[in-house]
Amino acid sequence: MHKLTLFDLDHTLIPIDSDYSWGEFTISLGWVNPVEFKRKNDAFYADYKNGTLDIEAYVRFSTAAMCEKGPEISNLAHAQYMVDVIQRVVCPQAVALVSQHQVAGDTTIIVTATNEFITRPIAGIFGVDQLIAVDLVRDSRPDGIGWFTGEIRGIPSFRDGKVARVQAWLDARGLQWHQVQTTFYSDSINDLPLLEKVNIPIATNPDPRLKALAIERGWKVLDLFKADPSKPV
């Protein structure tokens, strides 16, 4: 049976929230009003942790500065963000975990509720080519430059949307859930729909609600960031 291993990204493979930290990075660049942006960013992040996030409103807010700056400035900024923020927090044990599944022949996919602009380069650090992220609409007007508009394209990979997006991935390959052995690593109670759908749910660095539920249901609980990188995960 084909093995499909899915990974959430933020607080699962990396010990930070890439969406939130990108917002903080744009503050340091002077792209946004620091007081007002931080207030709203913190409020959205609290909604996410509480399971009440309006994903469409958040994506419009979090991508507004990048959409305004355009591709050249935004891509240069993101390259610096990768150096200054992401590369400093990537843990060897997280890279080893992904590699372990790849060496075993699993198909690996990162399934994240963060948008594609932020996460595509991060997936590359883990050697993961297949990314299911929040896809963004591009400006298709004849006089446009094809840059992002801040609107979500298709189903956002958030909560139940993660199940729908993985389902679409399977459909595109003529596969059904019962034809693959699925594993999903996630830290968040927001990912409960997909955790309940897969064969092997693994609560990874779980938030308190997910940890309690995982223990109750007998799911494996993995504290990846405290793991000994010299030992197999």
C-alpha positions as CSV (number, residue, x, y, z in Angstrom):
1,M,0.0,0.0,0.0
2,H,1.2,3.5,-0.9
3,K,2.2,5.5,2.1
4,L,1.3,9.2,2.2
5,T,2.8,11.3,5.1
6,L,1.4,14.7,5.7
7,F,2.9,17.4,7.8
8,D,1.5,20.6,9.2
9,L,4.1,23.3,9.2
10,D,3.8,26.0,11.9
11,H,4.7,24.7,15.4
12,T,4.9,21.2,13.9
13,L,8.0,21.2,11.6
14,I,9.1,24.7,12.7
15,P,8.8,26.0,16.3
16,I,7.2,29.3,15.2
17,D,4.1,30.5,13.2
18,S,5.5,31.5,9.8
19,D,2.4,33.7,9.0
20,Y,2.7,35.6,12.3
21,S,6.5,35.9,12.0
22,W,6.3,37.2,8.5
23,G,4.0,39.9,9.7
24,E,6.5,40.8,12.4
25,F,9.2,40.9,9.8
26,T,7.2,43.3,7.7
27,I,7.0,45.6,10.7
28,S,10.8,45.6,10.9
29,L,10.9,46.6,7.2
30,G,8.7,49.6,7.8
31,W,6.0,48.2,5.5
32,V,3.1,48.6,8.0
33,N,2.1,50.8,10.9
34,P,3.8,48.9,13.7
35,V,1.2,49.6,16.5
36,E,-1.9,49.0,14.4
37,F,-0.5,46.0,12.5
38,K,0.7,44.3,15.7
39,R,-2.7,44.8,17.4
40,K,-4.6,43.2,14.5
41,N,-2.0,40.5,14.0
42,D,-2.1,39.5,17.6
43,A,-5.9,39.5,17.5
44,F,-6.0,37.2,14.5
45,Y,-3.4,34.9,16.0
46,A,-5.5,34.6,19.2
47,D,-8.6,33.8,17.0
48,Y,-6.5,31.0,15.3
49,K,-5.5,29.5,18.6
50,N,-9.1,29.7,19.8
51,G,-10.4,28.0,16.7
52,T,-12.4,31.0,15.6
53,L,-10.2,32.5,12.8
54,D,-11.9,34.1,9.8
55,I,-9.4,32.8,7.3
56,E,-10.5,35.1,4.4
57,A,-10.3,38.2,6.5
58,Y,-6.9,37.2,7.9
59,V,-5.4,36.5,4.5
60,R,-6.5,39.8,3.2
61,F,-4.9,41.5,6.2
62,S,-1.7,39.5,6.2
63,T,-1.0,39.8,2.5
64,A,-2.0,43.5,2.0
65,A,1.5,44.9,2.3
66,M,3.1,42.2,0.1
67,C,0.4,42.8,-2.5
68,E,1.0,46.5,-2.4
69,K,4.8,46.2,-2.7
70,G,4.7,43.9,-5.7
71,P,6.8,40.9,-6.7
72,E,10.3,42.3,-6.9
73,I,10.4,43.9,-3.5
74,S,8.4,41.2,-1.9
75,N,10.5,38.3,-3.2
76,L,13.7,40.1,-2.1
77,A,12.2,40.6,1.4
78,H,11.1,37.0,1.6
79,A,14.7,35.8,0.8
80,Q,15.9,37.9,3.7
81,Y,13.2,36.6,5.9
82,M,14.3,33.1,5.1
83,V,17.9,33.9,6.3
84,D,17.0,36.1,9.3
85,V,14.1,34.1,10.7
86,I,13.4,30.7,9.2
87,Q,16.9,29.2,8.8
88,R,17.6,30.2,12.4
89,V,14.7,28.1,13.8
90,V,14.8,25.0,11.6
91,C,15.6,22.0,13.9
92,P,17.7,19.1,12.7
93,Q,15.3,16.6,14.3
94,A,12.4,18.0,12.1
95,V,14.5,17.7,9.0
96,A,15.4,14.2,10.0
97,L,11.8,13.2,10.6
98,V,10.8,14.3,7.1
99,S,13.8,12.6,5.6
100,Q,13.1,9.4,7.5
101,H,9.7,9.1,5.8
102,Q,11.2,10.0,2.4
103,V,13.9,7.4,2.7
104,A,11.2,4.8,3.6
105,G,9.5,5.7,0.2
106,D,6.6,7.7,1.6
107,T,5.1,10.5,-0.5
108,T,5.5,13.6,1.8
109,I,3.3,16.7,1.6
110,I,3.3,19.8,3.8
111,V,-0.4,20.8,4.4
112,T,-0.5,24.2,5.9
113,A,-3.1,27.0,6.5
114,T,-0.4,29.6,5.7
115,N,-0.3,31.0,2.2
116,E,1.8,29.8,-0.6
117,F,4.0,32.9,-0.9
118,I,5.3,32.4,2.6
119,T,5.5,28.6,2.7
120,R,6.9,27.5,-0.7
121,P,10.5,28.3,0.1
122,I,10.1,26.9,3.6
123,A,8.9,23.5,2.2
124,G,12.1,23.5,0.1
125,I,14.3,23.5,3.3
126,F,12.7,20.2,4.2
127,G,13.1,18.8,0.7
128,V,9.3,18.6,0.2
129,D,8.2,19.4,-3.3
130,Q,4.5,18.9,-2.7
131,L,2.8,21.7,-0.9
132,I,-0.8,22.2,0.0
133,A,-1.1,25.8,1.2
134,V,-3.6,28.6,1.0
135,D,-3.5,29.5,-2.7
136,L,-3.8,33.1,-3.7
137,V,-5.6,34.8,-6.6
138,R,-3.3,36.6,-9.0
139,D,-4.3,39.7,-10.9
140,S,-5.3,38.5,-14.4
141,R,-6.3,41.9,-15.8
142,P,-4.8,42.7,-19.2
143,D,-3.0,45.7,-17.7
144,G,-2.0,43.8,-14.5
145,I,1.3,42.3,-13.6
146,G,0.0,38.9,-12.4
147,W,0.8,39.6,-8.8
148,F,-1.3,38.4,-5.8
149,T,-4.5,40.2,-5.0
150,G,-4.9,39.1,-1.4
151,E,-7.9,36.9,-2.1
152,I,-8.0,33.2,-1.6
153,R,-8.1,30.9,-4.7
154,G,-10.2,27.8,-4.2
155,I,-10.7,26.1,-0.9
156,P,-8.3,27.3,1.8
157,S,-6.3,24.5,3.5
158,F,-7.7,25.3,6.9
159,R,-9.7,23.1,9.3
160,D,-12.1,21.0,7.1
161,G,-10.5,22.6,4.1
162,K,-7.3,20.5,4.7
163,V,-9.4,17.3,4.2
164,A,-10.9,18.7,1.0
165,R,-7.5,19.7,-0.4
166,V,-6.0,16.3,0.4
167,Q,-9.0,14.7,-1.2
168,A,-8.5,16.8,-4.3
169,W,-4.8,15.7,-4.4
170,L,-5.9,12.0,-4.2
171,D,-8.6,12.5,-6.8
172,A,-6.1,14.1,-9.2
173,R,-4.1,10.8,-9.0
174,G,-7.0,8.4,-9.2
175,L,-6.6,7.4,-5.6
176,Q,-9.0,6.9,-2.7
177,W,-8.4,7.1,1.0
178,H,-8.6,3.3,1.5
179,Q,-5.8,2.8,-1.2
180,V,-3.2,4.7,0.8
181,Q,-1.8,4.5,4.3
182,T,-2.0,8.1,5.6
183,T,-0.1,9.7,8.5
184,F,-0.5,13.2,9.6
185,Y,1.7,15.2,12.0
186,S,0.1,18.3,13.5
187,D,0.3,20.5,16.6
188,S,-3.1,22.2,16.4
189,I,-6.7,21.4,17.4
190,N,-7.6,23.3,14.2
191,D,-6.3,20.2,12.3
192,L,-8.7,17.8,14.0
193,P,-10.7,17.1,10.9
194,L,-7.6,15.8,9.0
195,L,-6.2,14.1,12.1
196,E,-9.5,12.1,12.4
197,K,-9.4,11.2,8.7
198,V,-6.0,9.7,8.4
199,N,-4.9,6.2,9.5
200,I,-2.1,7.4,11.8
201,P,-2.7,10.7,13.6
202,I,0.4,12.0,15.5
203,A,-0.1,15.0,17.8
204,T,3.2,16.8,17.4
205,N,4.2,19.5,19.9
206,P,0.5,19.7,20.5
207,D,-1.5,22.6,21.9
208,P,-3.2,21.8,25.2
209,R,-6.5,20.8,23.7
210,L,-5.0,18.6,21.1
211,K,-2.7,16.9,23.7
212,A,-5.6,16.1,26.0
213,L,-7.6,14.7,23.1
214,A,-4.7,12.7,21.8
215,I,-4.1,11.1,25.2
216,E,-7.8,10.3,25.6
217,R,-7.9,8.6,22.2
218,G,-4.5,6.9,22.5
219,W,-2.8,8.8,19.6
220,K,0.9,9.1,19.6
221,V,2.2,12.3,21.1
222,L,5.5,13.6,19.8
223,D,7.5,16.4,21.3
224,L,9.6,16.9,18.3
225,F,11.5,20.0,19.4
226,K,12.7,18.3,22.6
227,A,13.7,15.1,20.7
228,D,17.3,13.9,20.7
229,P,18.4,14.6,17.0
230,S,21.0,11.7,17.3
231,K,18.2,9.1,17.8
232,P,15.6,8.0,15.2
233,V,12.2,9.6,15.7
